[in-house]
């Protein structure tokens, strides 16, 4: 049974494995968080999520409640998982290299931490962050 979990929406299913010593249940939102952390640690990634998700993320960050699964959507089966991730890349990082790094990090993290085989990681580059964007924000904040 596979379901899609988007960050911020509670998972309705969980992956479970049973051994002679007991049962392990891993909720889908855990898979989203692991993938989100791995994507954020990739070189050239400024942020995760589309415009609306980043706006809500900024509000959550202001109240110290970061959503680690933001920008991540997973489809989890019994033994496999597919991941969709939306990123904002740093300029001038080569976008294909950034996407490959995100894909590699997510696969390694999910397979080693969660124990599920990753069948695919689809990366959408939604925006490019310019270093001058940070300078503009700092200048506005100092001029008050």
C-alpha positions in Angstrom: 0.0 0.0 0.0 1.6 3.3 -1.1 0.5 6.8 -0.2 1.9 10.2 -1.0 2.9 12.4 1.9 3.6 16.1 1.4 5.5 18.0 4.1 3.1 19.5 6.6 0.3 17.0 6.0 0.1 14.1 8.5 1.0 10.7 7.2 -1.8 8.2 6.9 0.3 5.1 6.5 3.5 3.7 7.9 6.1 1.3 6.7 6.5 -1.7 9.0 8.8 -4.6 9.3 8.4 -7.6 11.6 11.1 -9.8 12.9 11.1 -12.6 15.4 12.0 -10.0 18.0 9.2 -7.5 17.3 7.8 -5.0 14.8 9.3 -1.7 13.6 6.9 1.0 12.2 8.3 4.0 10.4 5.8 6.8 9.6 5.9 8.4 6.1 6.7 11.8 7.6 9.9 10.4 9.0 11.0 9.5 5.5 10.1 13.1 4.4 12.2 14.5 7.2 15.2 12.3 6.5 15.1 13.3 2.8 14.7 16.9 3.7 17.7 17.0 6.0 19.8 15.2 3.4 18.7 17.7 0.7 19.5 20.7 2.8 23.0 19.3 3.5 23.7 19.2 -0.3 26.2 21.7 -1.8 24.5 24.4 -3.7 21.1 24.2 -2.0 19.8 27.5 -0.5 16.3 26.3 0.5 13.7 23.8 -0.1 10.1 24.2 -1.4 8.3 26.5 -3.8 7.3 30.1 -3.1 4.3 29.5 -0.9 6.1 26.7 1.1 9.1 29.0 1.7 6.8 31.8 2.8 5.1 29.5 5.3 8.6 28.2 6.2 9.7 31.8 7.0 6.8 32.2 9.4 7.5 28.8 11.0 11.2 29.8 11.4 10.2 33.1 13.1 8.4 31.1 15.8 11.2 28.5 15.9 9.2 25.7 14.4 11.1 24.6 11.3 9.5 22.0 9.1 12.3 19.6 8.0 10.1 18.0 5.4 9.3 21.2 3.6 9.6 20.9 -0.2 9.6 17.1 0.0 7.0 14.7 -1.2 7.4 10.9 -0.8 5.5 7.9 -2.0 6.3 5.0 0.3 5.6 1.3 -0.4 6.5 -1.7 1.7 10.1 -1.9 0.6 10.6 1.1 -1.7 10.2 4.8 -1.7 10.1 7.5 -4.4 11.0 11.1 -3.5 10.1 14.4 -5.2 12.0 17.5 -3.9 11.8 21.1 -4.8 14.9 23.3 -4.2 16.2 26.8 -4.5 19.8 26.6 -5.8 22.6 29.0 -5.0 23.9 31.1 -7.9 26.2 30.3 -9.8 26.3 26.6 -8.8 25.8 24.3 -11.8 22.2 23.2 -11.5 22.8 19.6 -12.8 25.6 19.1 -10.3 23.3 20.5 -7.5 20.5 18.1 -8.5 22.9 15.2 -8.7 24.2 16.0 -5.2 20.7 16.3 -3.8 19.7 13.0 -5.4 22.9 11.2 -4.1 22.4 12.5 -0.5 18.7 11.6 -0.4 19.4 8.1 -1.7 22.2 7.5 0.8 20.3 8.9 3.8 17.0 7.1 3.1 18.6 3.8 2.3 21.0 3.8 5.3 18.7 5.5 7.9 15.3 4.3 7.0 16.2 1.0 5.3 14.0 1.4 2.2 15.2 1.1 -1.4 14.9 4.5 -3.2 13.6 3.9 -6.7 13.8 7.5 -7.9 14.5 11.1 -6.7 12.9 13.8 -8.9 14.5 17.2 -8.3 12.7 20.4 -9.3 14.8 23.6 -9.3 12.2 26.2 -8.5 14.4 29.3 -8.1 18.0 30.5 -8.0 19.2 32.5 -5.0 21.5 35.4 -5.7 24.1 36.5 -3.1 22.8 40.1 -3.7 19.4 39.1 -2.3 20.9 38.7 1.2 22.7 42.0 0.9 19.5 43.8 0.0 17.7 42.3 3.1 20.6 43.4 5.4 20.6 46.9 4.0 16.9 47.3 4.5 17.0 46.1 8.1 19.8 48.5 9.0 18.1 51.6 7.6 15.1 51.7 9.9 
